[in-house]
Amino acid sequence: MPPKTLPPLSRRTLLRALGSGTALGGLAGCGVPAAYVRPGERAAADLSSTEQRLNWANWPLYIDTDDEHPSRRPTLEAFEKRTGISVEYIEEINDNDEFFGKISPALMNHQSTGRDLIVVSDWMSARFVRLGWVQEMDRVRQPNVTRYLDPQLRSPAFDPGRTCTVPWQSGITGIAYNRRRTGREIRQVSDLWASDLKGRVTLLSGLDEAFALLMQGNGVDITRWTADDFHTVCDQVEKQVKGGQIRRFTGNDYIKDLSSGDVLACQAYSGDVIQLQADHPDIEFVVPDEGAELWAESLMIPNLARHKANAERLIDYYYDPEVAAELAAWVNYVCPVPAARDVLASAKDEESAALAENPLIFPDKEMRSRLAIARDIGSDERVEFSKRWNRIAGL
């Protein structure tokens, strides 16, 4: 079952807008041939048939654990028992850019990272894909992925057809607010600029985390946004900063501000708010009328991984609806396996069954109509855009 206390870390909220990997991320677009790895140079001899093991790097608190024995991971242990494959599971990713900087020297120098499977946010996945640093997966080994992957997540612009990436979990960037303290509903992005909220609004500090929702508030189709759309948002946010409307720009700490009442409304992630509502029922999460961003954090097999087939088998295991349901009940993010909803709905445990009706875990048709996946920021845009955003956010 999902934990009742807030996790100290969050996959989406510990990001720095411009970290150690940003310069490297632009190499492919800057004419540096050593950074890009051609398709024929990405694979190593696969030892999966003789070595029943794999190494998996993931974020903290991003897999189910046993309530009585927190070091145990039931779904992962079940995979090991079922397949005989031993999994070295390392919670070493706390920041996309930091992790990029950690493994990029090996990848750009055509060396193994020592990892068979990694999980990063899709905007960072786009960087890996552009650089040719991840391998295509063999979908013959992944019938569950082929059958059950959420159609809305199947073909992002950076990886058409999801040939190199598979969502681990998904989520929504929307607005969280305290309904009791505001005394009214918040339905649109523009509601954040209301006079009675002055000084009690926060935005996310990371460029990649913040920009899409703000653009949607302007009626922009974020699947094909332009530089002009970006600068319009920056002009608007700059005005709100100067006018004192925005209290500050945050990472994970918006949770603390919102629960204490120091902030009345903010940009937020759906999974965080589900956790927060357990202790603060007055806090609501809203997908604005203009829409919200649907994102994912995805599994990838880096170049020269020595246990590729084992990694593909593990990915497919987590797309079994029964397994996906068990994971969803713990992590509380948008489940990338919609078929898991029926599994939870039939659960004897009332709390688990109730999760099947939560649109922040299984978005309904009406909510899905207002969700969109933003096109990623290209390498040719990133330096300019980061510089402007970071100046506004005080980074």
Secondary structure, 3 states (H helix, E strand, C coil): CCCCCCCCCCCCCCCCCCCCCHHHHCHHHCCCCCCCCCHHHCCCCCCCCCCCEEEEEECCCCCCCCCCCCCCCHHHHHHHHHHCCEEEEEECCCCHHHHHHHHHHHHHCCCCCCCCEEEEEHHHHHHHHHHCCECCCCHHHCHHHHHHCCHHHCCCCCCHHHCCCEEEEEEEEEEEEEHHHHCCCCCCHHHHHCHHHCCCEEEECCHHHHHHHHHHHCCCCHHHCCHHHHHHHHHHHHHHHHCCCEEEEECCCHHHHHHHCCCCEEEEEHHHHHHHHCCCCCEEEECCCCCEEEEEEEEECECCCCCHHHHHHHHHHCCCHHHHHHHHHHHCCECCCCCHHHHHHCCCCHHHHHHCCCCCCCCCHHHHCCEECCCCCCHHHHHHHHHHHHHHHCC
